Amino acid sequence: MLMRPADIARRLKVSTSTLRKYEDLGMIPKVLRSPNGYRIYTEVHLAYFICIREMLHGFHISEIAGILKLVMSDGIDEAFWKVNKALTVIQQDKCTCGQIKQRFLQKQNGDQSKEFSIDDVSKATGIAPSTIRYWDKIGLISANRCIENNYRMFTQRHIDEILMIHALKLSMAAREEKYTIEQMRKEIYKFEFDDYNRISSIVAGIEHYLTALNRARMRSISALYHLCKQVEQNQFDEC
């Protein structure tokens, strides 16, 4: 069944320019043209457009473009692994949120005099060593240095700062706000780590955000799976 852009736009409640944007980003298969130059969409294109609209609930358009390009290049399993990785990130953020609750709300204090390696800190916070190094490099934290080998060493205070930096970033993401390094530096410098009410509010906001994002991404993955089954069926029918 062949369809006009206006037909699909009306069905999906979007503009035809939005459909062209998706096409320009390489998010749908190649579109044929009629002799007079009009686009000719098929049921396959409609399936891709429906998938895109559903996936926008949980993924950025650039992420969706990368995923669908894999589908179109016979990389369906690669596409599934890509979205699986996105779910892993949410799971890790949820675990880090749990660490924040234990440390600041349940007052599970660590040994303030003990020093930790960067790998120890990464395991304790769920934050990648590369991220911790970057935060130290730009001055969000200020790690100690071992005299013998100049390795970074961290105290419980550093762990607290790392957890709270991540919490503030997630809190801003939940409010759809962008931040600058300088803004984050000032925020962590003046942050009161014993402000139970504020920390409790931040944690609640993060938990709500992660739960909503997880649901949105599950909805997106369901749409992707449905599209991939259609793609595989079409390939089978053509054989």
Secondary structure, DSSP 4 states (H G I P E B T S, - for coil): --B-HHHHHHHHT--HHHHHHHHHTT-SPPPEE-TTS-EEB-HHHHHHHHHHHHHTTTS-HHHHHHHHHHHHTT-HHHHHHHHHHHHHHHHHHHHHHHHHIIIIIS-----TT--B-HHHHHHHH---HHHHHHHHHTTSS--EE-TTT--EEB-HHHHHHHHHHHHHHHHHHHTT----HHHHHHHHHH--TT-HHHHHHHHHHHHHHHHHHHHHHHHHHHHHHHHHHHHHHHHHHH-
